[in-house]
């Protein structure tokens, strides 16, 4: 190892160190392994003991002796005493090449200077992926880079991204459509019964069940008054059929006035008051507006799912200006529409859709007693079953330990950036495949914009230094430069005036 350290080839120079690759010959095959741990042998000052993980094997090229036709998995294991060799950069090129599979290049393989790191697109999207990293590690820029590469490769794709901070709109201005409270126009009647309950039912405990029963009865009656309902044989409380909010209010008032009702008037009053509050609140107008009563379902799905994409394959849904109490419901409606669309379109030509959730721990929390359970249920269902219907899930989070247990293990590809929290590191280790454990110990030591990728989207686990992304394609998530900004002055009055004006008008 001391002799190798001076080699000009960085792959050979790193040979034998933790995280490096080694090869050994078994018959006509080269077996490749990753070094997990190193320890000095107590019996000999010149020997080192190492734990290694076998990752795959390849054939030996006759002329050069290099590896070719590399594949994951090992069929024959070496016996004790088999000589060990370092893996060279040309070997690395063969190990990490995607051959003729559809791929996107996201950076260079550490420690080489020019071996490109590729993600296999079909495996990455077909089996879900998760991008994990502590805040400040370049997570948003890395997410933008991966999505830009996918959009460049598939200009007629269908990607929906939930953006809770309003930072990706600028990054995808050229190849995406950005929707926020000013232009989303999400009709309230697209909500199913559970989502209606989350918005309209404010009570807790046994009263909640009572209120939900009353809402179900009145909502079904309101949907039944629609002209569209006349042609539907089996109308349910979940059917996405337009109805008037005024109809729902009138039916609630009618039911409240009946003498043979099973409860007192309080549940009806609670629902009626909440309905009036939402109708009068301008913050909810992007969803609960009287203008959204027309049957706009086809136009809405075409717009948000990019059907057709027309060269702009990604929709950025900016939820930053939405009231926090309804954000969960908006995400739930969008995720459920994607899943339901995929189920009901099974007999059609398939149009796979990728749903990307930034700050995923908000929507799939580990605790199941918080508000917003409808979004948790649908995202867990997509994680478990989405692959069968052509719905792919991309989760981006800085707190993997706060995600619901089991969701991370449903992600076939894990892209792990630096994680400072030990609990988060433990969660990621538990979710990663066995052969990549050697890389995991280096997670706390990763630099900014470096990551470890393992799972279905790569041939073998790799450590990657991400490419630089052009400034115009970066999200608006740069950290403020305090040392510069706190030396500048001027324009404060105008800033305050404009900010307070936007604040009071609850809009940009």
Secondary structure, DSSP 8 states (H G I E B T S, - for coil): -TTGGG-SSHHHHTTTSTT-EEEEEETTEEEEEEEEEEEE-TT-TT-EEEEEEEEEEEEE-TTT--EEEEEES-SS---TT---EE--HHHHHHHH--TTS-EEEEEEETT-SS-EEEEEHHHHHHT-EEEE--TTSSHHHHHHHHHHHHHHH-TT--EEEEETTS-STTTTTTTEEEE-TTT----GGGS-HHHHHHHH----THHHHHHHHHHHHHHHHHHHTSTGGGG-SS--TTS-----HHHHHHHHHHHHH-TT-SS-SHHHHHHHHHHHHHHH-GGGTTTS-GGGGS--HHHHHHHHTTSS-TT--EEEEE-TTS-HHHHHHHHHHHHHHHHHHHHHTTTS----EEEEEETGGGTSBS-SSSS-HHHHHHHHHHHHHHHHHTEEEEEEES-GGGB-TTTGGG-SEEEE-----HHHHHHHHHHS-GGGHHHHTTGGG--TTEEEEEETTSSS-EEEEE----GGGS-S-----HHHHTT----HHHHHHHHHHHHHHT--
